[in-house]
């Protein structure tokens, strides 16, 4: 997980290079950050004029199944088929792995229950 630095800290690092004229390697050692981080901040400042932290984007996927009631009915109807077959029958392009995650999410199981 990346380490996030405050705006004030970023500004101090960049000021030490731009205003005080220190070398990047000296600033890197003094503040305990990598040269690459300093280069990225300088590049960001040159491009955007700001050192503000860029927004963090979720690494989650775009969810292809949004209507869960429809999927529950689909699972009841086609629950005897393999996940690959279910993926082919679903409206739109979807993978067997997505079907697997969705079945798990709704609590669908293939285990037999004896009552």
PERAQUI-V325334 format. One record per residue. RES is the residue in one letter. PHI is phi in degrees with one decimal (none if undefined). PSI is psi in whole degrees, -180 to 180 (none if undefined). Layout:
res=RES phi=PHI psi=PSI
res=RES phi=PHI psi=PSI
This chain:
res=X phi=none psi=130
res=X phi=-67.4 psi=153
res=X phi=-95.4 psi=131
res=X phi=-102.6 psi=133
res=X phi=-107.1 psi=148
res=X phi=-69.0 psi=161
res=X phi=-63.4 psi=-40
res=X phi=-60.7 psi=-43
res=X phi=-63.8 psi=-45
res=X phi=-58.7 psi=-42
res=X phi=-64.6 psi=-41
res=X phi=-61.2 psi=-43
res=X phi=-64.1 psi=-49
res=X phi=-65.9 psi=-39
res=X phi=-63.3 psi=-37
res=X phi=-61.7 psi=-31
res=X phi=-85.9 psi=-51
res=X phi=-76.5 psi=-44
res=X phi=-89.4 psi=-42
res=X phi=-90.7 psi=-13
res=X phi=77.4 psi=19
res=X phi=-74.4 psi=155
res=X phi=-77.0 psi=153
res=X phi=-60.2 psi=-40
res=X phi=-66.0 psi=-36
res=X phi=-66.4 psi=-46
res=X phi=-64.1 psi=-39
res=X phi=-59.5 psi=-47
res=X phi=-68.6 psi=-42
res=X phi=-63.1 psi=-45
res=X phi=-90.1 psi=-10
res=X phi=72.4 psi=38
res=X phi=-127.0 psi=165
res=X phi=-81.2 psi=157
res=X phi=-63.0 psi=-36
res=X phi=-60.9 psi=-41
res=X phi=-61.7 psi=-44
res=X phi=-62.3 psi=-44
res=X phi=-60.1 psi=-41
res=X phi=-64.6 psi=-41
res=X phi=-66.2 psi=-42
res=X phi=-64.4 psi=-40
res=X phi=-64.5 psi=-43
res=X phi=-62.1 psi=-42
res=X phi=-65.6 psi=-39
res=X phi=-66.5 psi=-37
res=X phi=-80.7 psi=-43
res=X phi=-109.3 psi=-19
res=X phi=80.5 psi=8
res=X phi=-135.8 psi=152
res=X phi=-107.8 psi=11
res=X phi=-61.7 psi=146
res=X phi=-62.4 psi=134
res=X phi=-72.3 psi=150
res=X phi=-62.0 psi=144
res=X phi=-90.3 psi=125
res=X phi=-96.7 psi=140
res=X phi=-66.6 psi=141
res=X phi=-87.3 psi=0
res=X phi=-66.5 psi=159
res=X phi=-87.3 psi=165
res=X phi=-73.8 psi=132
res=X phi=-80.4 psi=121
res=X phi=-85.3 psi=-21
res=X phi=-107.5 psi=114
res=X phi=-115.0 psi=-29
res=X phi=-95.5 psi=95
res=X phi=-74.4 psi=-29
res=X phi=-66.0 psi=-43
res=X phi=-60.9 psi=-41
res=X phi=-68.6 psi=-37
res=X phi=-60.4 psi=-44
res=X phi=-63.4 psi=-41
res=X phi=-60.6 psi=-44
res=X phi=-65.9 psi=-39
res=X phi=-64.6 psi=-41
res=X phi=-71.6 psi=-43
res=X phi=-112.3 psi=22
res=X phi=-64.6 psi=-18
res=X phi=-84.2 psi=-8
res=X phi=-90.8 psi=165
res=X phi=-74.0 psi=164
res=X phi=-64.6 psi=-34
res=X phi=-65.6 psi=-43
res=X phi=-66.4 psi=-39
res=X phi=-63.2 psi=-39
res=X phi=-62.8 psi=-38
res=X phi=-70.7 psi=-30
res=X phi=-82.8 psi=-21
res=X phi=-68.2 psi=146
res=X phi=-65.5 psi=125
res=X phi=88.7 psi=174
res=X phi=-85.0 psi=125
res=X phi=-151.3 psi=149
res=X phi=-94.4 psi=163
res=X phi=-64.7 psi=-33
res=X phi=-65.8 psi=-38
res=X phi=-65.3 psi=-40
res=X phi=-60.6 psi=-43
res=X phi=-59.6 psi=-48
res=X phi=-63.9 psi=-39
res=X phi=-67.5 psi=-40
res=X phi=-63.0 psi=-40
res=X phi=-64.1 psi=-41
res=X phi=-64.0 psi=-38
res=X phi=-87.5 psi=-1
res=X phi=80.2 psi=19
res=X phi=-75.4 psi=131
res=X phi=-130.8 psi=152
res=X phi=-97.2 psi=0
res=X phi=-67.5 psi=142
res=X phi=-81.3 psi=139
res=X phi=-114.8 psi=132
res=X phi=-108.5 psi=124
res=X phi=-116.6 psi=none
